[in-house]
């Protein structure tokens, strides 16, 4: 039994004269826990951003950019990269705002609104990222497989035999991308989902406390 459960048990069993003091203690505990969860959401978004930068640094980006140049996709790749980084920076800022908002002393109703706002922001981040990745993949596939020249370049750089069926190649890449997006969605649901579920639990506790 954690400290919050102990406080709740004491609150339920005490005399009415002490009710206000105990409910205040429980509220402070809920606010502290909620603040901690929102802080971790912000930290995780920073780690994710730094990880993306690290992966881009360790891979030979110049090699891939030269390939995209041959396919006439250089500007598209640069645009997609800028938008992707921009999305992450915007949501990191929103996560930071949520953290600053929730750690300020406020009443139960305001804290409940902050929790709902945070949950909505995180869900928007997850679905926006997944949707953007799916859309980007579709656009890239369209540019690659709409030209025989680009198909030939892709097969050569990917060590795919020239006589390998383009249809089978499209199917194979599509399956891989669907699996990758599915794994990314699973990762988001596990990492952010744990914190969202705890925030939801805190919200329900605040609802009971506010009655």
C-alpha positions as CSV (number, residue, x, y, z in Angstrom):
1,X,0.0,0.0,0.0
2,X,1.6,3.3,-1.1
3,X,1.4,6.7,0.8
4,X,-1.7,7.8,-1.1
5,X,-3.7,4.7,-0.3
6,X,-2.8,5.2,3.4
7,X,-4.0,8.8,3.3
8,X,-7.2,7.7,1.6
9,X,-7.8,5.0,4.3
10,X,-7.2,7.5,7.1
11,X,-9.5,10.0,5.4
12,X,-12.4,7.6,5.2
13,X,-12.0,6.4,8.7
14,X,-11.5,9.7,10.5
15,X,-14.0,12.0,12.3
16,X,-15.7,14.6,10.2
17,X,-14.0,17.4,12.1
18,X,-10.7,16.3,10.6
19,X,-12.1,15.7,7.1
20,X,-10.8,19.0,5.6
21,X,-7.2,18.4,6.7
22,X,-7.0,14.9,5.3
23,X,-8.7,15.8,2.0
24,X,-6.1,18.6,1.6
25,X,-3.3,16.1,2.3
26,X,-4.7,13.7,-0.3
27,X,-5.0,16.6,-2.9
28,X,-1.4,17.6,-2.3
29,X,-0.3,14.0,-2.8
30,X,-2.3,13.7,-6.1
31,X,-0.9,17.0,-7.3
32,X,2.7,15.9,-6.5
33,X,2.2,12.6,-8.3
34,X,0.5,14.3,-11.3
35,X,3.4,16.8,-11.5
36,X,5.9,13.9,-11.5
37,X,4.1,12.1,-14.3
38,X,3.8,15.2,-16.5
39,X,7.5,16.0,-15.9
40,X,8.4,12.5,-17.1
41,X,6.3,13.0,-20.2
42,X,8.4,16.1,-20.9
43,X,11.7,14.3,-20.2
44,X,10.8,11.4,-22.5
45,X,10.0,13.7,-25.4
46,X,13.4,15.3,-24.9
47,X,15.1,11.9,-24.9
48,X,13.2,10.9,-28.0
49,X,14.3,14.1,-29.8
50,X,17.9,13.6,-28.9
51,X,17.7,9.9,-30.0
52,X,16.5,10.9,-33.4
53,X,19.4,13.4,-33.7
54,X,21.9,10.7,-32.6
55,X,20.6,8.2,-35.1
56,X,20.8,10.8,-37.9
57,X,24.5,11.4,-36.9
58,X,25.6,7.8,-36.8
59,X,24.1,6.9,-40.1
60,X,25.7,8.2,-43.4
61,X,23.2,10.9,-44.2
62,X,25.4,12.2,-47.1
63,X,25.2,8.9,-48.8
64,X,21.4,8.8,-48.6
65,X,21.0,12.4,-49.6
66,X,23.1,11.8,-52.7
67,X,20.8,8.9,-53.6
68,X,17.7,11.1,-53.1
69,X,19.4,13.7,-55.3
70,X,19.6,11.2,-58.1
71,X,15.9,10.5,-57.6
72,X,15.1,14.2,-57.6
73,X,13.8,14.0,-54.0
74,X,16.4,16.2,-52.2
75,X,14.1,19.1,-51.5
76,X,11.3,16.7,-50.4
77,X,13.6,14.9,-47.9
78,X,14.8,18.2,-46.5
79,X,11.3,19.5,-46.1
80,X,10.1,16.3,-44.4
81,X,13.0,16.5,-42.0
82,X,12.4,20.1,-41.1
83,X,8.7,19.4,-40.5
84,X,9.5,16.3,-38.4
85,X,11.9,18.2,-36.2
86,X,9.4,21.1,-36.0
87,X,6.6,18.8,-34.8
88,X,8.8,17.4,-32.1
89,X,9.9,20.8,-30.9
90,X,6.4,22.2,-30.8
91,X,5.1,19.2,-28.7
92,X,8.1,19.4,-26.4
93,X,7.2,23.0,-25.8
94,X,3.5,22.0,-25.1
95,X,4.6,19.3,-22.7
96,X,6.8,21.8,-20.9
97,X,3.8,24.2,-20.7
98,X,1.7,21.4,-19.3
99,X,4.3,20.7,-16.7
100,X,4.6,24.3,-15.6
101,X,0.8,24.6,-15.4
102,X,0.3,21.5,-13.4
103,X,3.0,22.2,-10.8
104,X,1.4,25.5,-9.8
105,X,-0.8,25.5,-6.7
106,X,-4.4,25.4,-7.7
107,X,-7.8,23.9,-6.7
108,X,-8.9,20.4,-7.6
109,X,-11.0,21.5,-10.6
110,X,-8.1,23.4,-12.2
111,X,-5.8,20.4,-11.6
112,X,-8.3,18.1,-13.2
113,X,-8.4,20.4,-16.3
114,X,-4.6,20.4,-16.4
115,X,-4.6,16.6,-16.3
116,X,-7.1,16.4,-19.2
117,X,-5.1,18.9,-21.2
118,X,-1.9,16.9,-20.7
119,X,-3.6,13.6,-21.8
120,X,-5.1,15.3,-24.8
121,X,-1.7,16.8,-25.8
122,X,0.1,13.4,-25.5
123,X,-2.6,11.6,-27.5
124,X,-2.4,14.3,-30.2
125,X,1.4,13.9,-30.3
126,X,1.2,10.1,-30.7
127,X,-1.4,10.2,-33.5
128,X,0.2,13.2,-35.2
129,X,3.5,11.4,-35.3
130,X,2.1,8.2,-36.6
131,X,-0.1,9.9,-39.1
132,X,2.8,12.1,-40.4
133,X,5.0,9.0,-40.7
134,X,2.4,7.1,-42.7
135,X,1.8,10.1,-45.0
136,X,5.5,10.6,-45.5
137,X,6.1,7.0,-46.3
138,X,3.2,7.1,-48.9
139,X,4.7,10.2,-50.6
140,X,8.2,8.7,-50.7
141,X,6.9,5.4,-52.1
142,X,5.0,7.3,-54.7
143,X,8.0,9.3,-55.9
144,X,10.3,6.2,-55.9
145,X,7.9,3.8,-57.7
146,X,6.4,6.3,-60.1
147,X,9.6,6.3,-62.2
148,X,11.5,3.4,-63.7
149,X,14.7,5.3,-63.2
150,X,14.0,5.8,-59.5
151,X,13.0,2.1,-59.1
152,X,16.3,1.1,-60.7
153,X,18.3,3.4,-58.4
154,X,16.4,2.0,-55.4
155,X,17.1,-1.6,-56.3
156,X,20.7,-0.9,-56.9
157,X,21.3,0.9,-53.6
158,X,19.3,-1.6,-51.7
159,X,21.1,-4.6,-53.2
160,X,17.8,-5.9,-54.7
161,X,18.3,-7.8,-58.0
162,X,17.3,-5.8,-61.0
163,X,15.0,-8.5,-62.3
164,X,13.1,-8.7,-58.9
165,X,9.4,-8.0,-59.4
166,X,8.6,-4.4,-58.6
167,X,5.2,-5.5,-57.4
168,X,6.7,-7.9,-54.8
169,X,9.2,-5.2,-53.8
170,X,6.3,-2.7,-53.1
171,X,4.5,-5.3,-51.1
172,X,7.6,-6.2,-49.1
173,X,8.4,-2.6,-48.3
174,X,4.8,-1.8,-47.4
175,X,4.7,-4.8,-45.0
176,X,7.9,-3.7,-43.4
177,X,6.7,-0.1,-43.0
178,X,3.3,-1.2,-41.5
179,X,5.2,-3.4,-39.0
180,X,7.6,-0.5,-38.1
181,X,4.7,1.9,-37.6
182,X,2.9,-0.7,-35.6
183,X,5.9,-1.2,-33.3
184,X,6.3,2.6,-33.0
185,X,2.6,2.9,-32.0
186,X,3.1,0.0,-29.5
187,X,6.2,1.8,-28.1
188,X,4.2,5.0,-27.6
189,X,1.3,3.2,-26.0
190,X,3.7,1.4,-23.5
191,X,5.9,4.4,-22.6
192,X,3.4,7.2,-22.7
193,X,0.4,4.9,-22.0
194,X,1.7,4.0,-18.5
195,X,1.9,7.7,-17.6
196,X,-1.5,8.5,-19.1
197,X,-3.2,5.7,-17.2
198,X,-1.7,7.0,-14.0
199,X,-2.9,10.5,-14.8
200,X,-6.3,9.1,-15.5
201,X,-6.3,7.3,-12.1
202,X,-5.4,10.6,-10.4
203,X,-8.2,12.4,-12.3
204,X,-10.7,9.9,-11.0
205,X,-9.4,10.2,-7.5
206,X,-9.7,14.0,-7.7
207,X,-13.3,13.6,-8.9
208,X,-14.1,11.6,-5.8
209,X,-12.3,14.1,-3.6
210,X,-14.2,17.0,-5.2
211,X,-17.6,15.5,-4.5
